[in-house]
Amino acid sequence: MATKIRLQRGGRKARPIYSIVVADSRAKRDGRFIEKLGTYNPNTNPATIDLNFDSALSWVMKGAQPTDTARAILSYRGVMMKKHLLEGVRKGALTEEQAEAKFEAWTNEKESKIQNKVESLANAVEKSKSDRLAAEAEVNKARVAAIAAANAPEAPAEASEETAEEATEEVAAEAEEATEEVAAEAEEAPAEESAE
């Protein structure tokens, strides 16, 4: 019986979640399977992969053929690297200790890359949020200035210049207070979300 490691589709329309399974190559895509190895969720960034490493490695070593996508997932999690090293040990190219050391180094490097990506995505979200708040504050200042200019009474030229300057200063002070309040609310909102 030819066995394949492949994905079974689940989830809802336009939001798939896949199960990674070992199945007979003649079985339907979402049909019977021999063993479920894990899940793959491409909807998150980076994609969430939950995999039973030992079981997947044992099936690959027995000769189960992964599909292209399943091979990419197994490579991402290190199953194919471990298989490669175990083949080298079996052929006598390296010792088991050397293979474990190489696999540990590869795993650490991979985890650091994933962590860096997660941190960069989080930083990008924070930066875009702060940029939006700054742009909103500028728009609010412009609105307050426009309203103050529209509501200013008509007066003699000299007096109007002085009152216009005073009004502009008052509007600027009010805009700064509004901006500080918006920034304070924005800082409190993520803290409340994280507390939940």
PESUL-V793540 format. One record per helix or strand of 2 or more residues. SS is the DSSP state (~ for helix, > for strand). FROM is the first residue (numbers start at 1). TO is the last residue. If there is no record, write none. Layout:
SS	FROM	TO
SS	FROM	TO
//
This chain:
>	3	12
>	15	24
>	35	41
>	48	51
~	53	62
>	65	66
~	68	77
~	79	91
~	96	151
~	157	195
//
